[in-house]
């Protein structure tokens, strides 16, 4: 925090702490409730939590810690003019803000990891998509660790980060914050757009397909929050009275919590389906694969097997993407009319079984339809 020894002509009793208290109070209720609903959605029908769920829980913990540290900082002076904060309160204000910087980096990057792990859980069978997710997951994880370490050791000695009277040196925090914001926004956009080609190919009624895409693209709210936070960085980094100009602190609470909400919404599709008429139906997209087909005429017997739709003899390759349940419940079906010419043919070949009665005979044209179920015995 900056020093300002000249008494300015303003109200020393002014306090902007409400910019922290209000979003902190809102998200401390909303985010745990949505996380509870997410866990319920996973565990109902004897499912089990996956890596994405545990990562989401970790992200929630760090987001709540960020809010808690910033609220504690406000208790000692954050939101007031720097010259109005006296003695030990200055040290405590900066200390809790410093701790919030560390937990913020962890929270925002863990949410990205959560979303990528969700993608891998849903669309793991698509090779190019799997490689992209793992590449992004590696980059985000490495950056998360690096940014946390840089934040912790931004000053030498560390004490100088929250006690400016301590002799030492610090990095240019403004440049670091802008670099961090740039990486965050860039990865948000990539993660947002990554599943769109797969969702577009879903064999579903248009209303359901578009609604599902809306659920995934709602992450654009996170991008907007990140961009709005960037607009406040310069003032906060350069202002000599940055304990009073705390718009950036407010967005530091909002951004990770909004990202966490967006990460939970795809899991809550059954609840969203109740709120949005036409989003889910008995003949369409079920709760992460409760209904394998997308209005294609597929049916499900008591053993979970499927009958093939009557497509008039046209060749269709169907891939049911990896489900969220521990025993092979599926999330979606993708139709690839020309899969024999695409790079995914080897995946089909490895996971398809052709019924004996479809063996070709001389002079008879053979129509083959692959129905592929991707299962996982244990997450």
N, C-alpha and C positions, 0 to 999 in steps of 0.2 A: 504494500500500500504506500501511497505517496505521502511526502511530508509537506506541510504548509504552515509555516510559523507566523505568517502575517494574518492578523484577524480580519476576515472579509466582512463586507457589509451585507450580511444575510442573516436569516433567522437561525440561530444556533439550536433551536428546539425542533427544527424541521426534521422529519423522519420518513424515509421511503421504505421502511422495513416491510410494509404491507405487500410490496412487490415480491417478497419472498414468502411471507406467511400465507398468502392466498393460494398460490399454486401448490405450495407444500401441503396445505390442508386438503386441497382437492385430490391430489394424486395419492396421498397416503391412504385414501379411502378407495379410489377407483382401481388403482393398480393391484393391490392385494385381492380385491374382489374378482377382478378379471383373471388373476393367476389362479385363484381357487376354482373358478369356472373352467379354466384350461385343464387343471388337474382332474376335475370331475369328468370332463369330456374324454380325457385319456383313459381313465380308470373304469368308466362305465363299460359294460359288456366285457368285463374281465380283461381289459387292456393293461398296459403297463407303461410307465414313464420311460422316455427315451433320452438320449443325450441332449436333444434340443430343449426338452422340458427342464432338465437339471440346469442347463445353461441359462434358461429364462429365469429360473428361481434365483440363481446367482446374480443375474443382472438386476432383478428386483431388489435384492438385498443391498447392492451397491447404489442403486438409485435412491432407495430410502435413506441410506447413509449420507448420500450427497445432500438430500433435503434436510436431514437432521443436522449435519454440520453447518449448513448455511443458516438454518434457524438459530442454532447456537451462536453463530457469529453475529447475528442480528441482536441477540440478547446482550452482547457486549458493545455493540456500536455500529455494526454494518447497517447502512441505511441512513446514518447520521453524517453530518459534516465532520471531516477529519479533525478539524480544530476543536470540535466539541467532545471528542473522545479523549479521555485523559488517562494517564498512568498505565496501570496494568491492563486496562480494557483494550488498549491498542494492541498489545501483545496477543491477548486472547482472540480479538477480532481477526487478526491476520492468521493466527494459528489454525482456527477452524476453517477459514477460507482456504488455506493451504491444503488441509486434509480433504476438503471438498473437491479440490482440483484433481487429486489422486483418484478418489472414488468415482468422479465423473468420467474420467478416461476409461476406467474399468467398466462402468455401466454401459456407456454408449457402444463400446466395442464388443462387449458380451452380447448385447442385443443383436448386433450384426452376425456374430457367430451363431446365435440361436436361430436366426432366420435361415442361414446357410445350412445348418444341420437339419432344419425342417425340410428344406428343399431336397437334401440328400435322402431324407426318409421317404419323401413322397415320390421323387422322380429319379431314384438311384439307378433304375434300369436303363436310362438313356445315357449312352457313353459320353457324348460331348458335354452334356449338361453336368454329369458327375465330375468330369475333369475340371470344368470351369469352377464348380463349387469348391472343390478341394484346393484349387489355386487361390481363390479368393479367401477361403478359410485360413490358409497358411499365411497369406499376406496380412489379413486383419489380426490374426493372433500375434504375429511377430510385431506388428505396429503397436498393438495394445501393450505388449511387454515393454517395447522401446519407449513409448510415450509415458508410461507410468514411471519408468526409471528416470527419464529426463525430468519429469515433474518433481520427483522426490529429490533429485540431485541438481535442481536448477540453480542452486547457490552453493558456494563454498565459503564457509561451512554451511551446512544445511540450516542452521539456526537463523542465518541471515534472510532466508526466504520469508520468515514471518517476524523478524526483529531487525528492522533496518538500522538500528544503532550498532549492530554487531559488524565489525570490520570484515570485509570480504568482497567477493565478486559474484555476479549473477549473469545468466544468459539474457539475451534480448527476448523477454517474455512476449512482446507484441508479435515478433516474427514467428515465434514458436506457436502461439495461439492461432495465427493465421494459417500456418502450415497444417496444423492439426485440423482446423476447420475445412481446409481444402481437401484433405484426404477423406474426412468424414463425409462431405457432400458427394465427392466423386464415387466413393464406394456405395453410398446410399442409392445413387442413380443406377449404378451397374446392378446392384442387388434387386432393385425395383423392376428393371427391364428384363432381367435374366430369364424368368419363367414364362414371359409373355408368349414366345413361340409355341411352347408346349400347351399352354392354356388355350391358345387359339385353335389348336388342332383337336381339342377334346370333342369326342362324339357326344354332344349334349344338345338339348333344345337351346336355341339362342338365348332365351331369357335366363336360363341357368348358367350358361357359359359366360355371359356378360356379367351376371351378378358375381360369379366366382372371380372373374378378372377384377371387378371393382374391389372385392375383399382383399386381393393381393396388391392392387395398385393404391390402396388407401395409404400405403407407406409414403406416398408423395407428401403427406402431411408432415412427416419427419423431415423431408428435404426442405420444405418451406420453413419449418422451425429452425433448421440448421442455418439456412440463409438469413433469416431474421436475426439469429444470434450473431452472425458475422458482422452485420451492420452496426452492432454495438461494441465490437471488440476494440476498435481504434480509440473510441472515447474512454473506455474503461482502462485500456493499457497506458494511455498517455495523460489522463486527467490527474492533477494533483489532489483532487478531492474525490477519488474513485470509491470511497466508502459511501458516498451520497449518490453518485451516478451509477446505480446498480441495475440498470436494464439488462446488462449482460448476465448478472447473477440470476435474475429471474429466468432468462432463457436457458441458463445452465440447469435449472430444475426442470423446465418444461421439456427440453429436447429429449433426454433419455427416457422420461416417462411416457411421452407421446410415442416414441419408437417402440417401447415395450408394449403399449396398447396395440399398436399396429401389428406387432409380432404375434399377439395372442388371438387376434380376430380370425385368421384362417382356421384355427383350431376350433373356434366357436361357431362354425358354419351351421350346425343344427339349431343353435339359438338364433342366429341371423336369419335362418330359413323361416323361423316362426314370425320374425318381425318384417320380413320382406316377402310378400306373397309371390309365388311362382319361382322363388329361388330354389326350393327343393320340392320334390314330389315323389310319389311312390314309384313312378316309372323313370325317374331321372337319377340325378347324382345323389347318392346316399351319403350318410355320415362317414366320410372317408372310406367309401367303398362298401357301405351297407348294401347298395344296389350296384352290381358290377357294370351294367350297361347304361348307356345314355340315350334312352328312348329308342334303342335299336332293335327291340324285340327279344333281347336276351332275358332269360329267366334264371332264377336261382333255386336249386332244389335244396333239400334239407341237409345234404352233405356239402353244399357250397359249390357244386359243379354247375356248369353253365351249358345251356343249349345255344347253338349258333343261330344267328338271325338268318332269315330267308332273304338273300340279296340278289336273287335271280341269277345265280351262277357267277357273279362277278367276284374277282379275287380281291380279298381284303385281308390285311394283316392287322391284328389287334394286339396291343401290348397293354396289359394292366400294370400300372405303375405301382411300385412298392407301397404297401399300406402302412398305416400308423399303428395297427394292432400287432400284438406279438405273435399271432398265429395266422398272419397272411391276409388280414382285412385290407382291401385295396382302395386306393384313392381315386383313380381315374382310368379312363381308357383312351388311348390315342390310336387313331386310324392312320396308317401309312399306306396309301394305295400303291406306291411304287417302292416298297421297302427292299425288293430284290435288287434294286439299283443303288440303294443307299448304303451308307457306312454302318448302319445298325443291323444289317442282315445277319452278321455273325452272332449277335445277341439273340435274335429270333431262333437261329439254328440251334443254339445251345439250350434253349428253354422251351422248345415246342415238341409236341408229340402228335403224330398223325395216326388217327384211328385205323385199325386194320381194314375196316370195310371200305376205306377210301383208296386202297391200293388200286392203281390203274390197270386196266386191261387193254389189249390191242384194239385200236380203233376207237377207243373211248377217250374223250377229252376229260382231263382231270382238273377239277376246280378245288383248290386247297385254301382253307381258311384257318389261320393259326390263332388259337386262343391261348394266350400266355398268362399265367398267374405267377407273379413274383411274390414269394413267401419268405418269411424270415422267422425261424423258430424262436430266436431270442435276440432282442435288440442289443 
